[in-house]
């Protein structure tokens, strides 16, 4: 009887704790596309990982963009270089990717998800929702040193791209 109660109590604890843990794993991800908290996910899990920078691929297409061209255009540059499922990385996806690396030649744009908003909510994170190329605005970048930073929105930079984990 005591064993059965222990099992029931543990089962109830798991049922109560699971939704809270699942919610915590989704905080900061606009699509709720993570299935675990470490961001590394198994293939097919819906977790996105770093695949490269738009200036890594020599395909004759544009490789850099200023901060005011919009998220759709930034995603399009990633798709052009890395396939139909690629898009601009969220900061969490990039920093937790096992293959994350510093850009080789230029600092690269990186989207910081704020309050689960894909366009950001602060010009200090995303060039005013990736809609401003004003030199007084800043957006999040990965420096060639591998450090995070905020850089002026009027400079053309490559995009940090992610795609579903393979």
KOLNU-744306 format. One record per residue: residue number from 1; chain; y negated, z, x of N, C-alpha, C, O in turn. Coordinates in Angstrom, 1 decimal. Each point is the difference from the previous one (the first is absolute). Example, Ala and Ser with C-alpha at 12.3 -4.5 7.8 and 13.67 -1.06 7.14 Angstrom:
! residues 2
<1, "A", <5.7, 7.8, 13.2>, <-1.2, 0.0, -0.9>, <-1.2, 0.0, 0.9>, <0.0, 0.7, 1.0>>;
<2, "A", <-1.1, -1.4, -1.4>, <-1.1, 0.0, 0.9>, <-1.1, 0.8, -0.8>, <-1.1, 0.1, 0.5>>;
END
This chain:
! residues 166
<1, "A", <1.2, 0.0, 0.8>, <-1.2, 0.0, -0.8>, <-1.3, 0.0, 0.9>, <-0.9, -0.8, -0.3>>;
<2, "A", <0.9, 1.6, 1.3>, <-1.1, 0.1, 0.9>, <-0.2, -1.3, 0.7>, <-1.2, -0.4, 0.2>>;
<3, "A", <2.2, -0.3, 0.2>, <-0.1, -1.3, 0.7>, <-0.5, -1.0, -1.0>, <-0.9, -0.8, 0.4>>;
<4, "A", <1.3, 0.8, -1.6>, <-0.5, -1.0, -1.0>, <-1.5, 0.2, -0.2>, <-0.7, -0.9, -0.1>>;
<5, "A", <0.3, 2.2, 0.0>, <-1.5, 0.3, -0.2>, <-0.8, -0.5, 1.2>, <-1.1, -0.5, -0.1>>;
<6, "A", <1.7, 0.7, 1.3>, <-0.7, -0.4, 1.2>, <-0.1, -1.6, 0.0>, <-1.1, -0.5, 0.4>>;
<7, "A", <2.1, -0.2, -0.7>, <0.0, -1.4, -0.1>, <-1.1, -0.5, -1.0>, <-0.7, -0.9, 0.2>>;
<8, "A", <0.7, 1.6, -1.4>, <-0.9, -0.4, -1.0>, <-1.4, 0.3, 0.4>, <-0.9, -0.8, -0.2>>;
<9, "A", <0.7, 1.9, 0.9>, <-1.4, 0.4, 0.5>, <-0.4, -1.0, 1.0>, <-1.2, -0.5, 0.0>>;
<10, "A", <2.0, 0.1, 0.9>, <-0.3, -1.0, 1.0>, <-0.3, -1.4, -0.6>, <-1.0, -0.6, 0.3>>;
<11, "A", <1.8, 0.2, -1.3>, <-0.2, -1.2, -0.7>, <-1.3, 0.0, -0.8>, <-0.7, -1.0, 0.0>>;
<12, "A", <0.3, 2.1, -0.6>, <-1.2, 0.1, -0.7>, <-1.2, 0.0, 1.0>, <-1.0, -0.7, -0.3>>;
<13, "A", <1.1, 1.3, 1.4>, <-1.0, 0.0, 1.1>, <-0.2, -1.5, 0.4>, <-1.2, -0.4, 0.2>>;
<14, "A", <2.2, -0.3, 0.0>, <-0.1, -1.4, 0.5>, <-0.7, -0.8, -1.1>, <-0.9, -0.8, 0.3>>;
<15, "A", <1.3, 1.0, -1.6>, <-0.7, -0.8, -1.0>, <-1.4, 0.3, -0.2>, <-0.9, -0.8, -0.2>>;
<16, "A", <0.5, 2.1, 0.4>, <-1.4, 0.4, -0.1>, <-0.8, -0.5, 1.2>, <-1.1, -0.4, -0.1>>;
<17, "A", <1.7, 0.5, 1.3>, <-0.7, -0.3, 1.3>, <-0.1, -1.6, 0.2>, <-1.0, -0.4, 0.6>>;
<18, "A", <1.9, -0.3, -1.1>, <0.0, -1.5, 0.3>, <-1.2, -0.7, -0.5>, <-0.6, -0.8, 0.8>>;
<19, "A", <0.1, 1.0, -2.0>, <-1.2, -0.7, -0.4>, <-1.2, 0.4, 0.8>, <-0.8, -0.9, 0.3>>;
<20, "A", <0.7, 2.1, 0.1>, <-1.2, 0.4, 0.8>, <0.1, -0.6, 1.4>, <-1.0, -0.5, 0.5>>;
<21, "A", <2.2, 0.4, 0.1>, <0.1, -0.6, 1.3>, <-0.2, -1.5, -0.1>, <-0.7, -0.6, 0.9>>;
<22, "A", <1.2, 0.0, -1.9>, <-0.2, -1.5, -0.2>, <-1.5, -0.3, -0.1>, <-0.5, -0.9, 0.5>>;
<23, "A", <-0.2, 1.8, -1.3>, <-1.4, -0.2, -0.2>, <-0.8, 0.1, 1.4>, <-0.9, -0.8, 0.3>>;
<24, "A", <1.3, 1.8, 0.5>, <-0.6, 0.2, 1.3>, <0.2, -1.2, 0.9>, <-0.9, -0.4, 0.7>>;
<25, "A", <2.0, -0.3, -0.8>, <0.3, -1.1, 0.8>, <-0.9, -1.2, -0.4>, <-0.2, -0.9, 0.8>>;
<26, "A", <-0.2, 0.9, -2.1>, <-0.8, -1.2, -0.5>, <-1.5, 0.3, 0.2>, <-0.8, -1.0, -0.2>>;
<27, "A", <0.4, 2.2, 0.5>, <-1.5, 0.2, 0.1>, <-0.5, -0.9, 1.2>, <0.6, 0.0, 1.0>>;
<28, "A", <-1.7, -0.7, -1.3>, <-0.6, -0.8, 1.0>, <0.6, -1.4, 0.1>, <-0.4, -0.8, 0.8>>;
<29, "A", <1.4, 0.5, -1.7>, <0.5, -1.4, 0.0>, <-0.3, -0.6, -1.4>, <0.5, 0.5, -1.0>>;
<30, "A", <-1.3, -1.5, 0.9>, <-0.4, -0.5, -1.2>, <1.0, -0.6, -0.9>, <-0.1, -0.1, -1.2>>;
<31, "A", <1.2, -0.4, 1.8>, <1.0, -0.6, -0.8>, <1.2, 0.9, -0.3>, <1.0, -0.4, -0.7>>;
<32, "A", <-1.0, 1.6, 1.3>, <1.1, 0.9, -0.1>, <1.3, -0.7, 0.5>, <1.1, 0.2, -0.5>>;
<33, "A", <-1.3, -0.9, 1.7>, <1.1, -0.8, 0.5>, <0.9, 0.7, 1.0>, <0.8, -0.6, 0.7>>;
<34, "A", <-1.0, 1.9, -0.4>, <0.8, 0.7, 0.9>, <1.1, 0.7, -0.6>, <-0.2, 0.6, -1.1>>;
<35, "A", <1.3, -0.6, 1.7>, <1.2, 0.7, -0.6>, <0.3, 1.3, 0.8>, <0.9, 0.7, -0.3>>;
<36, "A", <-1.6, -0.5, 1.4>, <0.3, 1.2, 0.8>, <-1.4, 0.4, 0.6>, <-0.9, -0.8, 0.0>>;
<37, "A", <0.9, 2.0, 0.5>, <-1.3, 0.5, 0.5>, <-0.4, -0.4, 1.4>, <-1.1, 0.1, 0.4>>;
<38, "A", <2.1, -0.6, 0.4>, <-0.4, -0.3, 1.3>, <-0.5, -1.4, 0.2>, <-0.4, -0.4, 1.1>>;
<39, "A", <0.4, -0.5, -2.2>, <-0.5, -1.3, 0.0>, <0.8, -1.0, 0.7>, <-0.4, -1.2, 0.2>>;
<40, "A", <1.6, 1.6, 0.3>, <0.8, -1.0, 0.8>, <1.0, -0.7, -0.9>, <0.5, -1.1, 0.4>>;
<41, "A", <-0.1, 1.6, -1.5>, <0.9, -0.7, -1.0>, <1.1, -0.9, 0.5>, <-0.1, -0.6, 1.1>>;
<42, "A", <1.1, 0.5, -1.8>, <1.1, -0.9, 0.3>, <-0.3, -1.4, -0.5>, <-0.9, -0.1, -0.9>>;
<43, "A", <1.6, -0.9, 1.4>, <-0.3, -1.4, -0.5>, <0.2, 0.0, -1.5>, <0.9, 0.5, -0.6>>;
<44, "A", <-1.8, -1.2, -0.1>, <0.0, -0.1, -1.4>, <-0.5, 1.2, -0.8>, <0.0, 0.0, -1.2>>;
<45, "A", <-0.6, 1.0, 2.0>, <-0.4, 1.2, -0.7>, <-1.4, -0.2, -0.6>, <-0.5, 0.9, -0.7>>;
<46, "A", <-0.2, -1.9, 1.0>, <-1.4, -0.2, -0.5>, <-1.0, 0.5, 1.0>, <-1.2, -0.1, -0.3>>;
<47, "A", <1.6, 0.7, 1.4>, <-0.9, 0.5, 1.0>, <-0.5, -1.2, 0.9>, <0.8, -0.8, 0.4>>;
<48, "A", <-2.1, 0.8, -0.2>, <-0.6, -1.0, 0.9>, <-0.1, 0.5, 1.4>, <-0.3, 1.2, 0.2>>;
<49, "A", <0.5, -2.1, 0.8>, <-0.1, 0.4, 1.4>, <-0.9, -1.1, 0.7>, <-0.1, -1.1, -0.5>>;
<50, "A", <-0.4, 1.5, 1.6>, <-0.8, -0.9, 0.8>, <0.8, -1.2, 0.5>, <1.1, 0.2, 0.5>>;
<51, "A", <-1.7, -1.4, -0.6>, <0.6, -1.2, 0.5>, <-0.8, -0.7, 1.1>, <0.6, -0.8, 0.7>>;
<52, "A", <-1.9, 1.1, -0.7>, <-0.8, -0.7, 1.1>, <-1.5, -0.1, -0.4>, <-0.4, 0.5, -1.1>>;
<53, "A", <-0.3, -1.1, 1.9>, <-1.5, -0.2, -0.2>, <-0.2, -1.5, -0.2>, <0.8, -0.8, 0.6>>;
<54, "A", <-1.7, 0.4, -1.4>, <-0.2, -1.4, -0.3>, <-0.4, -0.8, 1.2>, <0.2, -1.2, -0.1>>;
<55, "A", <-0.6, 1.7, 1.2>, <-0.3, -0.8, 1.2>, <1.2, -0.1, 0.9>, <-0.1, -0.6, 1.0>>;
<56, "A", <1.3, 1.2, -1.4>, <1.2, -0.1, 0.7>, <0.7, -1.4, -0.2>, <0.8, -0.4, 0.9>>;
<57, "A", <-1.1, -0.2, -2.0>, <0.7, -1.3, -0.4>, <-0.9, -1.2, 0.3>, <-1.1, 0.0, -0.5>>;
<58, "A", <1.5, -0.9, 1.2>, <-0.7, -1.2, 0.3>, <0.4, -1.1, -1.0>, <0.9, -0.8, 0.3>>;
<59, "A", <-1.5, 0.7, -1.5>, <0.4, -1.0, -1.0>, <-1.2, -0.9, -0.4>, <0.1, -0.7, -1.0>>;
<60, "A", <-1.2, 0.8, 1.7>, <-1.2, -0.9, -0.3>, <-0.8, 0.5, -1.1>, <-1.0, -0.6, -0.4>>;
<61, "A", <1.4, 1.8, -0.2>, <-0.8, 0.5, -1.2>, <-0.9, 1.1, 0.5>, <0.1, 0.5, 1.2>>;
<62, "A", <-1.0, -0.1, -2.0>, <-1.0, 1.1, 0.3>, <0.8, 1.2, 0.4>, <1.0, 0.4, -0.7>>;
<63, "A", <-1.4, 0.3, 1.8>, <0.6, 1.2, 0.4>, <-0.8, 1.3, -0.2>, <0.5, 1.1, 0.0>>;
<64, "A", <-1.8, -1.3, -0.1>, <-0.9, 1.2, -0.1>, <-0.9, -0.2, -1.2>, <-0.2, -1.1, -0.6>>;
<65, "A", <-0.4, 2.2, 0.1>, <-0.8, 0.0, -1.2>, <-1.0, 1.2, 0.2>, <0.4, 1.0, 0.6>>;
<66, "A", <-1.6, -1.1, -1.2>, <-0.8, 1.2, 0.0>, <0.4, 0.9, -1.2>, <0.8, -0.4, -0.8>>;
<67, "A", <-1.5, 1.6, 0.8>, <0.4, 1.0, -1.0>, <-0.4, -0.3, -1.4>, <0.4, 0.8, -0.9>>;
<68, "A", <-1.1, -1.8, 0.6>, <-0.5, -0.3, -1.3>, <0.6, -1.1, -0.8>, <-0.5, -0.4, -1.0>>;
<69, "A", <1.7, -0.1, 1.5>, <0.6, -1.1, -0.7>, <1.0, 0.4, -1.1>, <0.5, -0.9, -0.7>>;
<70, "A", <-0.2, 2.2, 0.6>, <0.8, 0.4, -1.1>, <1.5, 0.2, 0.3>, <0.5, -0.7, 0.9>>;
<71, "A", <0.1, 1.6, -1.6>, <1.4, 0.3, 0.3>, <0.9, -1.2, -0.3>, <1.0, -0.2, 0.7>>;
<72, "A", <-1.3, -0.6, -1.7>, <0.8, -1.1, -0.3>, <0.1, -1.0, 1.2>, <1.0, -0.6, 0.3>>;
<73, "A", <-2.2, 0.4, 0.3>, <0.0, -1.0, 1.1>, <0.7, 0.6, 1.2>, <0.6, -0.7, 0.8>>;
<74, "A", <-0.8, 2.0, -0.6>, <0.7, 0.7, 1.1>, <1.6, -0.1, -0.2>, <0.7, -0.3, 1.0>>;
<75, "A", <-0.3, 0.5, -2.2>, <1.4, -0.1, -0.3>, <0.5, -1.4, 0.2>, <1.1, -0.3, 0.5>>;
<76, "A", <-1.9, -0.7, -0.9>, <0.3, -1.4, 0.2>, <0.2, -0.4, 1.5>, <0.9, -0.7, 0.3>>;
<77, "A", <-1.7, 1.3, 0.6>, <0.2, -0.3, 1.4>, <1.3, 0.6, 0.5>, <0.7, -0.7, 0.8>>;
<78, "A", <-0.3, 1.8, -1.3>, <1.3, 0.6, 0.4>, <1.1, -0.9, -0.6>, <1.0, -0.2, 0.8>>;
<79, "A", <-1.1, -0.2, -2.0>, <1.1, -0.9, -0.6>, <0.1, -1.3, 0.8>, <1.1, -0.5, 0.3>>;
<80, "A", <-2.2, -0.1, 0.1>, <0.0, -1.2, 0.8>, <0.8, 0.2, 1.3>, <0.7, -0.9, 0.4>>;
<81, "A", <-0.9, 2.0, 0.2>, <0.7, 0.3, 1.3>, <1.4, 0.6, -0.1>, <0.8, -0.3, 0.9>>;
<82, "A", <-0.6, 1.1, -1.9>, <1.3, 0.8, 0.0>, <0.8, -0.2, -1.3>, <1.0, 0.8, -0.1>>;
<83, "A", <-1.3, -1.7, -0.7>, <0.8, -0.3, -1.2>, <-0.5, 0.6, -1.3>, <-1.0, 0.7, 0.0>>;
<84, "A", <1.6, -1.1, -1.1>, <-0.6, 0.2, -1.3>, <-0.1, 1.5, -0.5>, <-0.7, 0.3, -0.9>>;
<85, "A", <1.5, 0.6, 1.6>, <0.0, 1.4, -0.4>, <-1.0, 0.8, 0.9>, <-0.2, 1.2, -0.3>>;
<86, "A", <-0.3, -1.8, 1.3>, <-0.9, 0.7, 0.9>, <-1.4, 0.3, -0.6>, <-0.4, -0.8, -0.9>>;
<87, "A", <-0.2, 1.8, 1.3>, <-1.4, 0.4, -0.4>, <-0.6, 0.9, 1.0>, <0.7, 0.4, 1.0>>;
<88, "A", <-2.0, -0.1, -1.2>, <-0.7, 0.9, 0.9>, <0.7, 1.4, -0.1>, <0.3, 0.5, -1.0>>;
<89, "A", <-0.1, 0.1, 2.2>, <0.7, 1.3, 0.0>, <-0.9, 1.1, -0.5>, <-1.3, 0.0, 0.2>>;
<90, "A", <1.9, 0.9, -0.9>, <-0.7, 1.3, -0.3>, <0.2, 0.8, 1.3>, <1.0, -0.1, 0.7>>;
<91, "A", <-2.0, 1.0, -0.5>, <0.1, 0.8, 1.3>, <1.3, 0.7, 0.1>, <0.6, 0.0, 1.1>>;
<92, "A", <-0.1, 0.7, -2.1>, <1.3, 0.7, 0.1>, <1.1, -0.9, 0.4>, <0.9, 0.4, 0.8>>;
<93, "A", <-0.8, -1.6, -1.4>, <1.1, -0.9, 0.3>, <-0.1, -0.4, 1.5>, <1.1, 0.0, 0.7>>;
<94, "A", <-2.3, -0.2, -0.2>, <-0.1, -0.4, 1.4>, <0.4, 1.1, 1.0>, <0.8, -0.1, 0.8>>;
<95, "A", <-1.5, 1.3, -1.0>, <0.2, 1.1, 0.9>, <1.5, 0.5, 0.0>, <0.4, 0.6, 1.0>>;
<96, "A", <0.3, -0.7, -2.1>, <1.3, 0.5, -0.1>, <1.1, -1.1, 0.3>, <1.2, 0.3, 0.0>>;
<97, "A", <-1.6, -1.5, 0.2>, <0.9, -1.1, 0.4>, <0.6, 0.3, 1.3>, <-0.7, 0.3, 1.0>>;
<98, "A", <2.0, -0.5, -0.8>, <0.7, 0.3, 1.3>, <-0.5, -1.1, 1.0>, <0.2, 0.3, 1.2>>;
<99, "A", <-0.7, -1.4, -1.6>, <-0.3, -1.1, 0.9>, <-1.6, -0.2, 0.1>, <-0.4, -1.0, 0.5>>;
<100, "A", <-0.3, 2.0, -0.9>, <-1.5, -0.1, 0.0>, <-0.4, -0.1, 1.5>, <0.6, 0.6, 0.9>>;
<101, "A", <-1.6, -1.4, -0.7>, <-0.5, -0.2, 1.4>, <-1.5, -0.3, -0.1>, <-0.6, -0.3, -1.0>>;
<102, "A", <-0.1, 0.5, 2.2>, <-1.4, -0.3, 0.0>, <-0.2, -1.5, 0.1>, <0.8, -0.7, 0.5>>;
<103, "A", <-1.9, 0.2, -1.2>, <-0.3, -1.4, 0.1>, <-0.3, -0.4, 1.5>, <-0.6, 0.8, 0.7>>;
<104, "A", <1.0, -2.0, -0.3>, <-0.1, -0.4, 1.4>, <-1.4, -0.4, 0.4>, <-0.4, 0.3, 1.1>>;
<105, "A", <-0.3, -1.0, -2.0>, <-1.3, -0.6, 0.4>, <-1.2, 0.5, -0.7>, <-1.1, 0.1, 0.6>>;
<106, "A", <1.2, 0.2, -1.9>, <-1.2, 0.4, -0.8>, <0.4, 1.2, -0.9>, <1.2, 0.1, -0.4>>;
<107, "A", <-2.1, 0.8, 0.2>, <0.2, 1.0, -1.0>, <0.3, -0.6, -1.4>, <-0.5, -1.1, -0.3>>;
<108, "A", <1.4, 1.7, -0.5>, <0.5, -0.7, -1.2>, <-0.3, 0.9, -1.2>, <0.0, 1.2, 0.0>>;
<109, "A", <-0.4, -1.9, -1.1>, <-0.3, 0.7, -1.3>, <1.3, 0.7, -0.5>, <1.1, -0.6, 0.1>>;
<110, "A", <-1.2, 1.8, -0.7>, <1.1, 0.7, -0.6>, <-0.6, 0.7, -1.2>, <-1.0, 0.7, 0.0>>;
<111, "A", <1.7, -0.8, -1.1>, <-0.4, 0.6, -1.3>, <0.4, 1.4, -0.1>, <1.1, 0.4, 0.2>>;
<112, "A", <-2.1, 0.5, -0.5>, <0.3, 1.4, -0.2>, <0.0, 0.2, -1.5>, <-1.1, -0.2, -0.7>>;
<113, "A", <2.2, 0.6, 0.1>, <0.1, 0.2, -1.4>, <-0.6, 1.4, -0.3>, <0.3, 1.0, 0.5>>;
<114, "A", <-1.3, -1.1, -1.4>, <-0.7, 1.2, -0.4>, <0.1, 0.2, -1.5>, <-0.3, -0.9, -0.8>>;
<115, "A", <0.8, 2.1, 0.4>, <0.2, 0.3, -1.4>, <0.8, -1.0, -0.7>, <-0.4, -0.4, -1.2>>;
<116, "A", <1.4, -0.1, 1.8>, <0.9, -1.0, -0.6>, <-0.8, -1.3, -0.4>, <0.4, -0.6, -1.0>>;
<117, "A", <-1.5, 0.3, 1.6>, <-0.8, -1.2, -0.3>, <0.3, -1.1, 1.0>, <-0.3, 0.3, 1.2>>;
<118, "A", <0.7, -1.4, -1.6>, <0.3, -1.1, 1.0>, <-1.2, -0.6, 0.6>, <0.0, -0.6, 1.1>>;
<119, "A", <-1.2, 0.8, -1.7>, <-1.2, -0.5, 0.6>, <-0.8, 1.1, 0.7>, <-1.1, -0.3, 0.5>>;
<120, "A", <1.6, 1.5, -0.4>, <-0.7, 1.1, 0.6>, <-1.1, 0.5, -0.9>, <-0.3, -0.6, -1.0>>;
<121, "A", <-0.2, 1.7, 1.4>, <-1.1, 0.6, -0.8>, <-1.2, 0.3, 0.8>, <-1.0, 0.6, -0.5>>;
<122, "A", <1.0, -0.9, 1.7>, <-1.1, 0.4, 0.9>, <-0.3, -1.1, 1.0>, <0.9, -0.5, 0.6>>;
<123, "A", <-2.2, 0.1, -0.4>, <-0.3, -1.0, 0.9>, <0.4, 0.4, 1.5>, <0.1, -0.8, 0.8>>;
<124, "A", <0.1, 2.1, -0.6>, <0.4, 0.5, 1.3>, <1.4, -0.3, 0.3>, <0.4, 0.1, 1.2>>;
<125, "A", <0.4, -0.5, -2.2>, <1.4, -0.3, 0.2>, <0.3, -1.5, -0.1>, <0.9, -0.5, 0.7>>;
<126, "A", <-1.7, -0.2, -1.5>, <0.5, -1.4, -0.3>, <-1.2, -1.0, -0.2>, <0.1, -0.9, -0.9>>;
<127, "A", <-1.1, 1.0, 1.7>, <-1.1, -1.0, -0.2>, <-0.4, -0.1, -1.4>, <-0.2, -1.1, -0.5>>;
<128, "A", <0.0, 2.2, -0.2>, <-0.4, 0.0, -1.4>, <1.1, -0.7, -0.9>, <-0.4, -0.8, -0.9>>;
<129, "A", <1.6, 1.2, 1.1>, <1.1, -0.6, -0.8>, <0.3, -1.5, 0.5>, <0.4, -0.8, -0.8>>;
<130, "A", <-0.6, 0.6, 2.1>, <0.2, -1.3, 0.6>, <-0.9, -1.1, -0.6>, <0.4, -1.1, -0.2>>;
<131, "A", <-1.6, 1.6, -0.3>, <-0.9, -1.0, -0.6>, <-1.3, -0.1, 0.7>, <-0.9, -0.8, -0.4>>;
<132, "A", <0.7, 1.4, 1.6>, <-1.2, 0.0, 0.7>, <0.2, -0.4, 1.4>, <0.8, 0.6, 0.7>>;
<133, "A", <-1.6, -1.6, -0.2>, <0.0, -0.3, 1.4>, <-1.3, 0.4, 0.7>, <-0.4, -0.5, 1.0>>;
<134, "A", <-0.2, 1.6, -1.6>, <-1.2, 0.5, 0.5>, <0.2, 0.8, 1.4>, <1.0, 0.7, 0.1>>;
<135, "A", <-1.8, -0.9, 0.8>, <0.2, 0.6, 1.3>, <-0.2, 1.5, 0.0>, <0.4, 0.7, 0.9>>;
<136, "A", <-1.0, -0.1, -2.0>, <-0.1, 1.4, -0.1>, <1.2, 0.7, -0.6>, <0.2, 1.2, 0.0>>;
<137, "A", <0.7, -2.0, -0.6>, <1.2, 0.5, -0.6>, <1.2, 0.0, 1.1>, <-0.1, -0.7, 1.0>>;
<138, "A", <1.1, 1.6, -1.3>, <1.1, 0.0, 0.9>, <1.3, 0.0, -0.8>, <0.1, 0.4, -1.2>>;
<139, "A", <1.0, -0.9, 1.8>, <1.3, 0.0, -0.5>, <1.0, 0.5, 1.0>, <-0.3, 0.1, 1.2>>;
<140, "A", <1.5, 0.3, -1.7>, <1.0, 0.5, 0.9>, <0.7, -1.0, 0.8>, <0.2, -1.1, -0.4>>;
<141, "A", <0.0, 1.4, 1.7>, <0.6, -0.9, 0.9>, <1.0, 0.7, 0.9>, <0.0, 1.3, 0.1>>;
<142, "A", <0.9, -2.1, 0.5>, <0.9, 0.5, 1.1>, <-0.6, -0.6, 1.3>, <-0.2, -1.2, 0.1>>;
<143, "A", <-0.2, 2.0, 0.8>, <-0.6, -0.4, 1.3>, <1.1, -0.6, 0.9>, <1.2, 0.3, -0.1>>;
<144, "A", <-1.6, -1.1, 1.1>, <0.9, -0.5, 1.0>, <0.6, 1.1, 0.8>, <1.0, -0.2, 0.7>>;
<145, "A", <-1.6, 1.4, -0.7>, <0.6, 1.1, 0.7>, <1.1, 0.7, -0.9>, <0.7, 0.9, 0.5>>;
<146, "A", <-0.6, -1.3, -1.7>, <1.0, 0.6, -0.9>, <-0.5, 1.1, -0.8>, <0.7, 0.7, -0.8>>;
<147, "A", <-2.0, -0.4, 0.9>, <-0.6, 1.1, -0.8>, <-0.6, -0.5, -1.3>, <-0.5, -1.2, -0.1>>;
<148, "A", <0.4, 2.1, -0.9>, <-0.7, -0.4, -1.2>, <-1.5, 0.1, 0.2>, <-0.5, 0.8, 0.8>>;
<149, "A", <-0.3, -1.6, -1.5>, <-1.4, 0.0, 0.1>, <-0.7, -0.6, -1.3>, <0.7, -0.5, -0.9>>;
<150, "A", <-2.0, 0.6, 0.9>, <-0.7, -0.8, -1.0>, <-1.0, -0.9, 0.7>, <-0.6, 0.4, 1.0>>;
<151, "A", <0.6, -1.6, -1.4>, <-0.7, -1.1, 0.7>, <-1.0, -0.7, -1.0>, <0.3, 0.0, -1.2>>;
<152, "A", <-1.3, -0.6, 1.7>, <-1.0, -0.7, -0.8>, <0.6, -1.1, -0.8>, <0.9, -0.8, 0.5>>;
<153, "A", <-1.4, 0.6, -1.7>, <0.6, -1.0, -0.9>, <-0.4, -1.4, 0.2>, <0.7, -0.9, -0.5>>;
<154, "A", <-1.7, 0.6, 1.3>, <-0.4, -1.3, 0.3>, <0.7, -0.7, 1.1>, <-0.3, -1.2, 0.3>>;
<155, "A", <1.3, 1.8, 0.3>, <0.8, -0.6, 1.1>, <1.3, -0.5, -0.5>, <0.7, 0.6, -0.8>>;
<156, "A", <-0.4, -1.8, 1.3>, <1.3, -0.7, -0.3>, <1.1, 0.7, 0.8>, <-0.1, 0.1, 1.2>>;
<157, "A", <1.1, 0.3, -2.0>, <1.2, 0.7, 0.7>, <1.3, -0.5, -0.7>, <0.0, -0.5, -1.1>>;
<158, "A", <1.1, 0.6, 1.9>, <1.3, -0.3, -0.7>, <0.3, 1.1, -1.0>, <-0.6, 1.0, 0.0>>;
<159, "A", <1.6, -1.3, -0.8>, <0.5, 0.9, -1.0>, <1.3, 0.6, 0.5>, <0.8, -0.7, 0.5>>;
<160, "A", <-0.6, 2.0, -0.8>, <1.3, 0.7, 0.3>, <0.9, -0.3, -1.3>, <-0.4, 0.4, -1.1>>;
<161, "A", <1.5, -1.1, 1.4>, <0.8, -0.4, -1.2>, <1.3, 0.8, -0.1>, <0.6, 0.3, 1.1>>;
<162, "A", <-0.1, -0.1, -2.3>, <1.2, 0.7, -0.3>, <0.8, -0.9, -1.0>, <-0.5, -0.8, -0.7>>;
<163, "A", <1.8, 1.0, 0.7>, <0.9, -0.7, -0.9>, <1.2, 1.0, -0.3>, <0.1, 1.0, 0.7>>;
<164, "A", <0.6, -1.3, -1.8>, <1.2, 0.9, -0.3>, <0.9, 0.2, 1.2>, <0.3, -0.9, 0.8>>;
<165, "A", <0.2, 2.1, -0.7>, <0.9, 0.4, 1.1>, <1.2, -0.9, -0.1>, <0.6, -0.3, -1.1>>;
<166, "A", <-0.1, -0.2, 2.3>, <1.1, -0.9, 0.0>, <1.3, 0.7, 0.5>, <1.0, -0.5, 0.1>>;
END
